[in-house]
Amino acid sequence: MSKLLVVDDEANIRLLYSEELRDEGYAVETAGTIAEAVAKLEQDNFDLAVLDIKLKNESGIELLQKIVKERHDMPVILCSAFSCYKDDFSAWMADSYVVKSGDLTELKEEIKRVLAKKAQRRAAGL
């Protein structure tokens, strides 16, 4: 069972994502702030993070940079209501980018794709 970390400042989004992703068979932890996410990352190993870019007064891009630097083997999917961030080169560090929607089909497909790619790299010894 893959373990996911969902980071979003909106409690309703965290609840929706965690319930939907648990129904897909994932173990899910959530965080509402960068500090909470960092604490969870220090306590546990996650297979993938789903990260919002706009976290109240914080930047999810800063957390993305920290994850890439310290946990380079953990894929990150940016999930934002703002499609304009796709063009921001800082967002290119993420393994995928999904625009938030009430329909989580695209997010679920990207999680499966990114985890499969991670498994292929691991099997190849990369």
C-alpha positions in Angstrom: 0.0 0.0 0.0 1.5 3.3 -1.1 1.6 6.1 1.5 0.6 9.6 0.4 1.0 13.0 2.0 -1.6 15.6 1.0 -0.7 19.2 1.8 -3.4 21.8 1.5 -4.5 24.7 3.6 -8.2 24.0 3.0 -9.6 21.5 5.5 -12.4 20.4 3.1 -9.9 19.7 0.4 -7.8 17.6 2.7 -10.9 15.6 3.8 -12.1 15.1 0.3 -8.7 14.0 -1.0 -8.0 11.7 2.0 -11.4 10.0 1.7 -11.2 9.6 -2.1 -7.6 8.4 -2.0 -8.2 5.9 0.8 -11.0 4.5 -1.2 -8.4 3.9 -4.0 -6.3 1.9 -1.5 -3.8 4.4 -0.4 -2.7 5.2 3.2 -3.1 9.0 3.5 -1.8 11.6 5.9 -2.6 15.3 5.6 -1.0 18.6 6.5 -2.4 22.1 6.5 0.8 24.0 6.7 4.4 23.7 5.6 5.5 23.2 9.2 3.0 20.4 9.7 4.1 18.8 6.4 7.8 19.0 7.3 7.1 17.4 10.7 5.3 14.6 9.0 8.0 14.1 6.5 10.6 13.9 9.3 8.5 11.3 11.1 7.5 9.0 8.3 8.4 7.9 4.8 5.9 8.7 2.1 5.8 7.3 -1.5 4.3 10.5 -2.9 3.2 14.0 -1.9 0.2 15.9 -3.3 1.0 19.6 -2.7 -1.0 22.8 -3.1 1.0 25.8 -4.2 -1.0 28.5 -2.4 -1.0 27.8 1.3 -2.5 30.9 2.9 0.7 33.0 3.5 3.1 30.2 2.6 4.4 29.0 -0.7 4.1 25.3 -1.6 6.9 25.9 -4.1 9.2 26.4 -1.1 8.1 23.0 0.3 8.6 21.4 -3.1 12.2 22.7 -3.2 12.9 21.3 0.2 11.4 17.9 -0.8 13.5 17.8 -4.0 16.6 18.7 -2.1 16.2 16.4 0.9 14.0 13.6 -0.4 14.8 13.6 -4.1 13.4 10.0 -4.5 9.9 11.1 -3.4 7.7 12.2 -6.2 5.5 15.3 -5.9 2.3 16.2 -7.7 1.4 19.9 -7.6 -2.3 20.3 -7.3 -3.4 23.9 -7.6 -6.5 25.9 -8.6 -4.3 28.1 -10.7 -3.2 26.7 -14.0 -0.8 29.7 -14.6 1.7 28.0 -12.3 2.3 25.3 -15.0 4.5 27.9 -16.7 6.5 28.8 -13.6 9.9 27.1 -14.0 9.9 26.4 -10.2 6.9 24.1 -10.7 8.9 22.0 -13.2 10.6 20.3 -10.3 7.4 18.5 -9.6 6.7 15.2 -11.2 3.3 16.3 -12.3 0.9 19.2 -12.2 -2.9 18.9 -11.9 -5.4 21.7 -11.8 -7.8 21.3 -8.8 -11.3 20.0 -9.6 -14.2 18.5 -7.8 -13.7 15.5 -10.1 -10.5 13.8 -8.8 -10.2 11.5 -11.8 -7.2 13.3 -13.3 -5.4 13.5 -9.9 -6.0 9.7 -9.3 -4.7 8.9 -12.7 -1.6 11.0 -12.2 -0.9 9.4 -8.8 -1.0 6.0 -10.4 1.2 7.1 -13.3 3.8 8.8 -11.1 3.9 5.8 -8.6 4.3 3.4 -11.6 7.1 5.4 -12.9 8.8 5.5 -9.5 8.5 1.7 -9.3 10.0 1.3 -12.8 13.0 3.4 -11.8 13.4 1.5 -8.6 13.3 -1.9 -10.5 15.9 -0.6 -12.9 18.2 0.3 -10.0 18.0 4.1 -10.6 
